[in-house]
Amino acid sequence: MINKTTEEKQVFTTGEAAKICNVSQQTIIRCFDNGRLQGFKVPGSRFRRIPRGELLRFMHDNKMDTSRLGSVCLQVLVIGLKGENVEAVINTFTEGHQIKITHAEDAWSAGFAANECKPGLILINPTITGLDARAITSTLSLNGGLIPKVVAISSNYQNDVNRKSNNTASREAIKQAVQQVLTA
């Protein structure tokens, strides 16, 4: 059974990881000690901690059921790109995951939306005037402790989609960003 704290938790003890993976705590400790499971030891003690992304990677690598880990909703902020086409690409690569996509057309609304939705992924049209991706990232990390993945998408992306041409570079950038955020 998944409880709300498991879904939101970012670092797990070896006991918690064992329950989630449905193995013994000693198995988790052995995997940690031999390097198959990465994490850190609490300074000044022998206690081990495993970050969420690492536990998820470990579970995927060992073909374990990840449903006990819970799923967190991925917040995506799309700035200066048309909605339907970008959403279709994002949804293609996030099948089976909870996702919420927020759109902004200009720098001001992007800043407001970023503060409201706390995105894990930001897709930007780099031709938007007054938009500073580093400033958005810095502000979000200071205010909420969140450091989103920021990807600049070609300003030609929208035209390429409308002409039905295959803009594989932009699709691949979106795919890689989404996969990185989902496994982090």
Buried (B, 14 or more C-beta within 10 A) or exposed (E): EEEEEBEEBEBBBBEBBBBBBEBEBEBBBEBBEEEEBBBEEEEEEEEBBBBBBBBBBBBEEEEBEBEBBBBBEBBBBBBBBBEEBBBEBBEEBBEEBEBEBBBBBEBEBBBEBBEEBBBBBBBBBEEBEEBEBEEBBEBBEEEEEBEBBBBBBBEBBBEBBEEEEEBEEBBEBBBEBBEBBBEB
